[in-house]
Amino acid sequence: MENSYHQTTRRNFLNQLGLAAAGMTTGNTALATTQYDSGIPRNSVPDRTSDNSAKRVIMISLDGICVEGFQKAHAPSLKGMMSQGAFSLDTRVVMPSVTLPNWTSHLTGSGPEQHGVFNNNWTPANSSYPAVRRDEDGYYPSVFQALKKCQPSCKTAFYYNWKPLAYPFNEKYLDEIKYLANDAYASNYHQAFQFVKKHRYNPTVVFLYSVHTDHAGHKYGWMSREYLQSIEEADQQIGFFFQKLRQEDLFNDTHFLFLTDHGGIGKGHGGTSAAEMIVPWGISGPGIKRNFLISEPNNTTNTAPMLLHLFGGKPLPEWTGKVIESVFPS
């Protein structure tokens, strides 16, 4: 089948992202945006260079984002960034469609049958199902561990606000790790910016996560006004973060990944409905096709191999995820 990149007009692509509803228009070299309350200036997403070697990668990670919620929310910063890259609106998550197994799968390139994390109560101490491989400290190998081996000078950071999220990962491969309680997340964006700025001359990987969107779904319901507002509030912080990166000339040579772990239905998730199991996923940056709708099957397990590939590494033998070759120019 011919790739949808050749079949889809830019306007149709933006419609699928939900950008038309956000009031965005297109230009010859960059996405022109209206002045939004988030303070994002016009032409806020500049063209990227053609070099596909990663200088830094930032994972923008929001918990519990369903496809419909992403499309309907007014999120010009995030949608603008992704419209400049490659995007999927039918990425599958691993089963079960709950938080810890899926974020573990994003960052280890493997499903629960490999890494052994099956529920949100998992800890290294109470793991009942052994991972197929463990490092010397008892952890399944993560992308941070793989990066440190293929790029020893790489600086890694992990910012989060849900306590169990860090349990599956060996922290000795993280140069900075910051946890915020009570759904706080704005200061983590500031910390991430400071980290990137400090290590601007090093290969850098940042995982920047917030759980407040998921909690809004549980409290008010997926697709409620409050749930959509939680996405929009996150988008404002993402916009401020991007603006700081641009001001320090740290935006154009950065790869961004947009990640989520599951959708939701009613006030919950964990089942096998499309609303829970199918999510948005995207990548943008130097050497990534622009305005490209990914048509091949995608899964949360592909995130780690993709990230490692940007730094010239290969997926670990025990990983099951793959590199999505179609997002790179042939």
Buried (B, 14 or more C-beta within 10 A) or exposed (E): EEBBBEEBEEEEBBBBBBBBBBEBEBEEEBBBBEEBEBEBEEBBBEBBEEEBEBBBBBBBBBBBBBBBBBBBBBBBBBBBBBBBBBBBBBBBBBBBBBBBBBBBBBBBBBBBEBBBBBEBEBEBEEBEEEBEBBBEEEBBBBBBBBBBEEBEEBBBBBBBBBEBBBBBBBEEBBBBBBBBEEBEBBEBBBBBBEBBEEBBEBBBBBBBBBBBBBBBBBEBBBBBEEBBBBBBBBBBBBBBBBBBBBEEEBBBBBBBBBBBBBBBBBEBBBBEEEBBBBBBBBBBBBBBBBBBBBBBEBBBBBBBBBBBBBBEBEBBEBBBBBBBEBBBEE
